[in-house]
């Protein structure tokens, strides 16, 4: 099942007060970027983020889920209604995220 545009729009609206948040469509799903780094994505109308120490601290009971078969586990964000929490989460994760790979 692909993610709906409505869910994508909802998540992007929740993150709209952060600078430099974007998403890119990818085979019916959406990859989310924060200040140029991949933070997670929207998969099957679920907001999943990469597993980082900060994310695990902020969401100690988060379910680990696969965005798609064969992918690495990610953390399910279940507090998507809480804008402040989402902002704090992305800010906390940012320094732990890898830099984008250089295109050759």
Rosetta blueprint (number, residue, H / E / L):
1 X L
2 X L
3 X L
4 X L
5 X H
6 X H
7 X H
8 X H
9 X H
10 X H
11 X H
12 X H
13 X H
14 X H
15 X L
16 X L
17 X L
18 X L
19 X L
20 X L
21 X E
22 X E
23 X E
24 X E
25 X E
26 X E
27 X L
28 X L
29 X E
30 X E
31 X E
32 X E
33 X E
34 X E
35 X L
36 X L
37 X E
38 X E
39 X E
40 X E
41 X E
42 X E
43 X E
44 X L
45 X L
46 X E
47 X E
48 X E
49 X E
50 X L
51 X L
52 X L
53 X H
54 X H
55 X H
56 X H
57 X H
58 X H
59 X L
60 X L
61 X L
62 X L
63 X L
64 X E
65 X E
66 X E
67 X L
68 X L
69 X L
70 X L
71 X L
72 X L
73 X E
74 X E
75 X E
76 X E
77 X L
78 X L
79 X L
80 X L
81 X L
82 X L
83 X H
84 X H
85 X H
86 X H
87 X H
88 X H
89 X H
90 X H
91 X H
92 X H
93 X H
94 X H
95 X L
96 X L
97 X L
98 X L
99 X L
100 X L
101 X L
102 X L
103 X L
104 X L
